[in-house]
Amino acid sequence: MAVERTGTPDNTAVRTALWRALHLEVDAPPHVLKDEVGLRLAAPGDGWRERPDMDPRATSGFRAAIVARARFVEDLIAEQADRGVTQYVILGAGLDTFAQRRPDLAARLHVFEVDQPGTQAWKRRRLAESGHDIPDRLHLVPVDFESGESWPERLAAAGFDPGRPAVVVSTGVSMYLTEATTTATLREVAGLAPGSTLAMTFMLPAELVDEADRPGLRASAEGARASGTPFISFYAPQDMLELARGAGFKDARHISGGALAERYFADRVDGLRPSTGEDLLLATV
């Protein structure tokens, strides 16, 4: 998870929430994801739309990629809930708003949001200030990753049942972690009950990114470095699959950004398409 410095979500988490809100404001319907709650939680002030990283044209690919991965996760959760899975774990939850936006689906699940203690305290406060109750089935799980605290232990203390399958999701996180830390996370998830599923995003090396998207990737990496949360890990799809299989998953699949583009953007007439650079690992225990 990105390093927490001020007891508030890191810049990346806020930017993700704002891009999701901007999708509703500047992109034509049909909208891939509808999320206005994140904007209310972030409360960025009136000038947020004029930020350089909110330029509708310059950031359209990033914005589309963010909503595509979120929609994929939401579709996965619905599919797994229909199969009887009742536990959903979000590693590095940030400003995730699933429980507030999809109460119909969240009511069928125990949702465990895992993040740094200061971020969790901030989110608890912002939910209350924006009029959102924290239902019994939503568990905000503070974990001090920097001190080596075990997130599986903290999950169990919050009511997670390791004997029952779960969906575990980690998006926009692995690029900030060492390979050793990501491998440890994979092993921990692979040790969950049979029938559990992991969806994890990972950044591609620059040579595997479409040439047109490479300047944007460089700019994103430079911005992350300047904010104190540099990208440190990139994976070719085959390398990520090997890590997952070595960690103990019985099945591991690569979901490319192009596959998400075809799934959610194929019939659009406005040209909105996700940028390349971040793909998904989908693995089952």
C-alpha positions in Angstrom: 0.0 0.0 0.0 1.2 3.5 -0.6 2.9 5.2 2.3 0.6 7.2 4.5 2.1 10.5 5.6 -0.7 12.7 7.0 -3.5 10.5 8.2 -5.4 11.1 4.9 -5.6 9.2 1.7 -2.6 9.5 -0.6 -2.7 11.6 -3.7 -3.3 8.6 -5.9 -6.4 7.5 -4.0 -7.9 11.0 -4.2 -7.0 11.3 -7.9 -8.7 8.0 -8.6 -11.9 9.2 -6.9 -11.9 12.5 -8.9 -11.4 10.7 -12.2 -14.3 8.5 -11.4 -16.4 11.6 -10.7 -15.1 13.3 -13.9 -16.2 10.3 -15.9 -19.8 11.2 -15.1 -19.3 14.9 -15.8 -17.4 14.9 -19.1 -17.9 11.5 -20.8 -21.1 10.7 -22.6 -23.4 7.9 -21.5 -23.4 5.0 -21.2 -21.2 5.4 -18.1 -19.0 2.4 -17.3 -19.2 3.2 -13.6 -21.3 5.7 -11.6 -19.5 7.0 -8.6 -20.3 10.4 -7.0 -19.7 9.3 -3.5 -15.9 9.3 -3.8 -16.0 13.0 -4.8 -18.1 13.8 -1.7 -15.7 12.0 0.5 -12.6 13.7 -1.0 -14.2 17.1 -0.8 -11.4 18.6 -3.0 -12.8 22.2 -3.2 -14.3 24.1 -6.1 -11.1 24.3 -8.2 -10.5 20.6 -8.5 -11.6 20.5 -12.2 -8.9 23.0 -13.1 -6.1 20.8 -11.8 -3.7 19.7 -14.6 -4.2 16.1 -13.8 -8.0 16.5 -14.4 -7.7 17.9 -17.9 -10.5 16.0 -19.7 -8.6 15.4 -22.9 -5.1 14.8 -21.6 -6.3 12.3 -19.0 -9.1 10.5 -20.8 -7.2 7.3 -21.2 -6.3 7.1 -17.5 -9.8 8.0 -16.5 -11.2 5.2 -18.7 -8.7 2.7 -17.3 -9.7 3.6 -13.8 -13.4 3.1 -14.4 -12.8 -0.1 -16.4 -10.9 -1.8 -13.7 -13.5 -0.7 -11.1 -16.3 -2.1 -13.2 -14.5 -5.3 -13.8 -14.1 -5.8 -10.0 -17.8 -4.9 -9.4 -18.9 -7.5 -12.0 -16.6 -10.0 -10.4 -18.1 -9.4 -7.0 -21.6 -9.8 -8.3 -20.7 -13.0 -10.0 -19.0 -14.5 -6.9 -21.9 -13.4 -4.7 -24.3 -15.3 -7.0 -22.1 -18.3 -6.4 -22.5 -18.0 -2.6 -19.3 -16.1 -1.7 -20.1 -13.8 1.2 -16.7 -12.1 2.0 -15.1 -9.3 0.1 -11.7 -7.9 1.1 -10.3 -4.7 -0.4 -6.5 -4.3 0.2 -5.5 -0.7 0.1 -9.1 0.5 0.1 -8.5 4.2 0.0 -11.7 6.0 -1.1 -13.5 2.9 -2.3 -17.2 3.5 -2.3 -18.7 0.1 -3.2 -20.5 -0.3 0.1 -22.2 3.1 -0.3 -23.0 2.9 -4.0 -24.1 -0.7 -4.2 -26.0 -1.4 -1.0 -28.1 -4.0 -2.8 -25.0 -6.1 -3.4 -23.1 -5.1 -0.3 -26.1 -6.4 1.9 -25.2 -9.9 0.7 -21.6 -9.6 1.7 -19.3 -8.8 4.6 -17.0 -6.1 3.1 -13.6 -5.7 4.7 -11.7 -2.5 3.8 -8.1 -2.7 4.7 -5.8 0.3 4.9 -3.5 2.4 7.1 -4.9 3.4 10.5 -4.9 7.1 9.8 -6.6 6.6 6.4 -9.3 4.5 8.1 -9.9 7.0 10.8 -10.2 9.8 8.2 -12.6 7.7 6.1 -14.8 6.8 9.2 -15.0 10.6 9.9 -15.8 11.6 6.3 -18.5 8.9 6.0 -20.2 10.3 9.1 -19.9 13.9 7.9 -21.3 13.1 4.5 -24.3 11.2 6.0 -23.3 7.6 5.4 -23.8 5.1 8.1 -21.3 2.3 8.6 -23.5 -0.9 8.4 -22.7 -4.0 10.4 -21.5 -5.7 7.3 -18.9 -3.1 6.5 -15.7 -3.5 8.4 -13.0 -0.8 8.3 -9.8 -2.7 9.2 -6.8 -0.6 10.1 -3.4 -2.3 9.5 -0.1 -0.6 10.1 1.8 -2.2 7.2 5.0 -0.2 8.0 5.3 -1.9 11.4 4.9 -5.3 9.9 1.4 -5.9 11.2 -0.3 -8.9 9.7 -3.4 -8.0 7.6 -4.8 -11.6 7.8 -4.6 -11.5 11.6 -6.3 -8.1 11.7 -9.0 -9.4 9.3 -9.7 -12.3 11.5 -10.0 -10.0 14.5 -12.6 -7.9 12.5 -14.8 -11.0 11.9 -13.3 -12.5 8.7 -13.8 -16.2 8.5 -10.6 -17.8 6.9 -12.5 -21.1 6.6 -14.9 -19.6 4.1 -14.1 -18.4 0.5 -13.6 -14.7 -0.2 -12.9 -12.3 -3.0 -9.8 -10.3 -2.4 -9.1 -7.2 -4.5 -6.0 -5.1 -4.8 -6.0 -2.3 -7.4 -3.5 0.4 -8.0 -1.2 -1.0 -5.2 1.4 -3.4 -6.5 3.5 -0.8 -8.3 4.3 0.8 -5.0 5.5 -2.5 -3.4 8.6 -4.6 -3.7 8.3 -7.9 -5.4 9.0 -9.6 -2.1 6.0 -7.8 -0.5 3.7 -8.7 -3.4 4.9 -12.3 -3.3 4.1 -12.5 0.4 0.6 -11.0 -0.3 0.0 -13.6 -3.0 1.0 -16.4 -0.6 -1.3 -15.1 2.1 -4.3 -14.9 -0.3 -3.4 -18.3 -1.8 -3.7 -19.7 1.8 -7.3 -18.7 2.1 -10.2 -21.2 1.7 -10.7 -23.1 -1.6 -13.0 -21.1 -3.9 -11.4 -17.8 -3.0 -10.5 -15.4 -5.8 -7.9 -12.6 -6.1 -8.0 -9.7 -8.6 -4.8 -7.7 -8.5 -3.6 -5.0 -10.9 0.0 -4.6 -12.0 2.0 -2.2 -14.0 3.6 -3.3 -17.3 7.2 -2.5 -18.2 7.4 0.5 -20.5 8.4 -1.7 -23.5 5.0 -3.5 -23.2 3.0 -0.3 -23.2 1.6 1.0 -26.4 3.9 3.7 -27.8 1.3 6.4 -27.7 0.7 5.8 -24.0 4.4 5.8 -22.9 4.6 9.6 -22.4 1.6 9.4 -20.1 3.1 6.6 -18.2 6.4 8.5 -17.7 4.5 11.5 -16.5 2.5 9.4 -14.1 5.7 7.8 -12.7 7.4 11.2 -12.4 4.3 12.5 -10.5 4.3 9.5 -8.2 8.0 10.0 -7.4 7.6 13.7 -6.7 4.8 13.0 -4.3 7.0 10.5 -2.4 5.3 7.3 -3.6 7.4 6.1 -6.5 6.6 3.2 -8.8 9.1 0.5 -7.9 7.7 -2.7 -9.5 6.7 -3.6 -13.0 5.7 -7.0 -14.3 5.4 -8.7 -17.7 2.2 -10.7 -17.6 4.0 -14.0 -17.7 6.1 -13.0 -14.7 3.0 -12.1 -12.7 1.4 -15.4 -13.6 4.5 -17.3 -12.5 4.5 -15.4 -9.1 0.9 -16.4 -8.6 1.3 -20.0 -9.5 4.4 -20.2 -7.4 2.5 -18.7 -4.4 0.0 -21.6 -4.6 -2.9 -20.5 -6.8 -4.4 -23.4 -8.7 -5.4 -21.2 -11.5 -4.1 -17.8 -12.7 -5.2 -15.7 -15.6 -4.0 -12.5 -17.2 -6.7 -10.0 -18.1 -5.2 -7.3 -20.4 -6.3 -3.7 -20.5 -7.2 -4.3 -24.1 -9.7 -7.0 -23.0 -11.3 -4.5 -20.6 -11.5 -2.0 -23.4 -13.3 -4.5 -25.6 -15.6 -5.5 -22.8 -16.7 -2.0 -21.7 -15.9 0.5 -24.5 -16.3 -1.4 -27.8 -19.5 0.3 -28.9 -18.7 3.8 -27.9 -18.8 6.5 -30.6 -16.9 9.2 -28.6 -13.5 7.4 -28.9 -13.1 7.0 -25.2 -10.7 4.1 -24.6 -8.5 3.0 -21.6 -4.8 3.7 -21.9 -2.5 0.7 -21.7 0.0 0.1 -18.9 -1.9 -1.6 -16.2 -3.3 -5.2 -16.5 -5.0 -7.6 -14.1 -4.2 -10.9 -12.5 -7.2 -13.0 -11.8 -6.3 -16.0 -9.7 -8.3 -18.7 -7.8 -7.5 -20.9 -4.8 
